[in-house]
Amino acid sequence: MTPFPFGIFIIGTLFIFYFTYPGFWMFMIINAAFDLFQAFVMSPIFEKLDIYTLKEMNHFLLFVLMMVIAVLLFLYQKWQDTAFKLSIK
C-alpha cells in the first residue's frame, strides 16, 4: 500500500480539496467519484501489473478507507481554520 500515500490518492484529494474547500458536499461528491475510480478501476490494473497486491482488504474497503481519510482531512482543515482565526484576534 506504499504507493497510496505518495501517489495519486493524496495528490488528487488535495487538488480536489483546494478547488472545493468551503463546500463539504461538493468535496465529498467529487472525491467519492475520484476514489471510486481509483479503488475499482485503477487498483485492479495496478494489481495485474504487479505494482501492489491487496492482501488484507478488498476494493470496497479501500474505497471506504480513502473516504474516511478525506473526511478527516476536511475536519482537520476546519479545525485549523478555527484555530487560525482565534490566534489572529
N, C-alpha and C positions, 0 to 999 in steps of 0.2 A: 504494500500500500504506500510505499515511499513516493511514487510519482504524484500522488494527490496533493500533499501539502505544498509542493513546489511546482506543480504543473498547472494545467488549465483550470482546475477547480477553483483554486484561490484567486487566480488572475481574473477568471470570469466572474466570480462572485463579487470581488472588489470593483470591477468595471461596472457591473450592474448596479451595485450599491452606490457608486459615485453619481450615476445619472438618475437614480430614482430615490435618493435618500429620504427626504422627509415623508414620502408616501410608503407606508408599510405594506399595504396590499399590492401596490404596483411592483414593489421589490419582490414580494413573495411569489406573485404570478410569473413574472419574467424569470426569476431564479428557479422556480419549480420546472418551467419548461426547459431551461438550460440543464438542470440536474437530471431530469428525465432523459434527455438526450444523452447525457454523459453516462448515466447508470445503465440504460437499456440498449444503447446503440454503440457508444464508444468503448465501454468496458468489455463487451464480448469480442470486439475487434482486437482490443489490446490483449485479451486472453488468448485469442487464436494466433496472434503474432508472438506469443510467449514473452510479452513485456512484463506481465504480472499475472498472478492467479489469485482468485478469491477463494480462500480456504474455509474460513470460519463464518462467512456471511454470504448471502445471496444478493442479487442485484436490487431487490426491493429494499433490503436493509441498508445497502449502500446509499440508495436514494434517501431513505429516512435519515441516515447519518448526515448527509450533506445538507438536508433541510434543517436539521437541528443546529448544525454549525452556523447556517445562515441566520437563523433566529437569534442565536447567541451573539453573532456579530452585530446585528441590528440593535439588540438590547444594550450591548456594551457601548455602542456609539451614542445611544440616547443617554446613557448614564454619564458618559464623558461630556456630552453637551451640557447637561445639567451641572456637572462639577465645574466646567469651564465658565459657565455663566455666573456661578456663585463666587468663583475666585476673582472675577473681574469687578464685582460690586464692592 
